Amino acid sequence: MPNEPAEGPGRTRPRCRVILPVDGPLLIEGPIEVVLQDGSTVSSDRFCVALCMCHRSRSYPWCDASHRRRTRG
């Protein structure tokens, strides 16, 4: 998604940066708004947000490091 016009003439939105690690959460430089499967939204104003990719987090969609307890077979 390239820079798009934001509120006000000549203003642009900052680009969003997404970091895809090999193991662990999806890291997104925020602030962000997340649309969940049921259509509800959650948001964060933090400078970097970790989104759970394994669905083990008790605070889903935010990562709580539950993926570290996963055992590999």
C-alpha positions in Angstrom: 0.0 0.0 0.0 1.8 3.1 -1.1 1.5 6.5 0.7 -2.0 7.7 0.3 -3.5 11.1 1.0 -4.4 11.6 4.6 -6.4 14.3 6.3 -5.4 17.8 5.0 -3.9 18.9 1.7 -0.5 17.6 0.8 -0.3 15.2 3.8 0.5 11.5 3.4 0.1 8.6 5.8 3.3 7.0 7.0 4.2 3.6 5.5 3.5 0.5 7.6 6.4 -1.9 8.1 5.7 -5.6 8.7 8.5 -8.0 9.9 8.0 -11.7 9.2 10.3 -13.7 11.6 10.9 -17.4 11.0 9.4 -18.4 14.4 7.2 -16.3 16.6 4.9 -13.4 16.2 4.3 -11.1 13.2 5.9 -7.7 14.1 4.2 -4.6 12.8 5.5 -1.0 13.4 2.4 0.7 14.7 0.0 2.3 15.5 -2.3 -0.3 14.0 -5.9 -1.4 13.8 -6.6 -5.2 13.4 -9.9 -6.5 11.9 -10.7 -9.9 13.5 -12.4 -12.8 11.8 -15.8 -11.9 13.3 -15.5 -8.3 12.0 -14.7 -6.7 15.3 -11.6 -4.4 15.5 -8.9 -3.9 18.1 -6.2 -1.2 17.9 -2.8 -0.4 19.5 -0.9 2.9 19.6 2.4 1.2 20.4 5.4 1.8 18.2 5.8 -1.9 17.5 3.1 -4.6 17.9 3.5 -8.4 18.0 0.6 -10.2 16.5 0.0 -13.9 17.5 0.4 -16.3 14.5 -0.1 -19.6 16.5 -3.5 -18.8 18.1 -2.1 -19.9 21.5 -2.0 -16.4 23.1 -4.4 -15.7 25.9 -4.5 -12.1 24.8 -5.1 -12.9 21.1 -4.5 -11.2 18.6 -1.7 -9.8 20.7 1.3 -12.1 21.3 2.0 -13.2 24.8 5.0 -15.5 23.9 2.9 -18.7 24.2 4.5 -19.9 21.0 7.7 -20.5 23.1 6.0 -23.4 24.9 5.4 -25.3 21.7 7.2 -28.6 21.4 8.5 -29.8 18.0 8.1 -33.4 16.9 
